[in-house]
Amino acid sequence: MVFKVLFQTAAESTPKREATKAIYLEVPTKEDAIQLVETHTDYHIEFVEPLEGKFLEYEQKNPDYKITTF
């Protein structure tokens, strides 16, 4: 399953909507997505959203869409 992980790059600062970024991960569960990001980055995770069906199709049309691998 594909998950969209929304995050801030600086965990110590106050989160700002304008600074929120996203990566896409293909893993079996939401917990796996969280674990991967926490293990390989210093990002502050805001939200993890599963993508499937029309939601996934919409995101795939975004020029910034690509599956991140660690």
N, C-alpha and C positions, 0 to 999 in steps of 0.2 A: 504494500500500500504506500502511496505517496503522502507525505506530510509536509505542510508549510509551517516553518518555524519562524515566528516573529521575534526579533531580539534587539537589544541595545548593545553596542560594542563596549561601552564603558559601564561596568556594573556599579562603580562607586559614585557616579553622578545621578542626578535626578532624571528619570526618563522623560523624554520629549517625543511627541508623536512624529515630529519632523525627522528625528534621528532613528526611527524604527526601520530596521532592514529585515529582509526575508531570505531564507534559504529553503531549498526543497530537498527532502531526503526520501529515499525509497527503502523502507524498513518494515518489518512485520507489525510492530506495535508502536503506539505513542510513547510508551516507556523506553523503547529502544531508541527512538528519535531523541528524547531528552538525554538519555545516557550518552549517546554519541556526541552531542553538542557539548555537554558538560565535561566529557573526557578530553575532547580535542580543541576546545576553545575557552576563552575567558568571557564569553558572551553572557549577558543577563537575559535569559529567556522570558519573554512576556506571554507568549501564547503558542500553542501547538494545535494546528488544525488539520484533521484528515481531509484529503481531497479525493473525490471520486465522481464519476459521472460527469454532469455538465459543469460542476465546479472545477474539476480537473481539466476539462477541455478548455474552459475559459482561461485558466492560469497558463496552460500550454501555449496560448496565443500571445502571451506577454513576451516581448523580446528578451527580457531578463530571466526567463524560465530556463533553468538547467538543474539537473540532479547533482547535488553536491556529494562528493565522496571524500572520505578522510583516510 
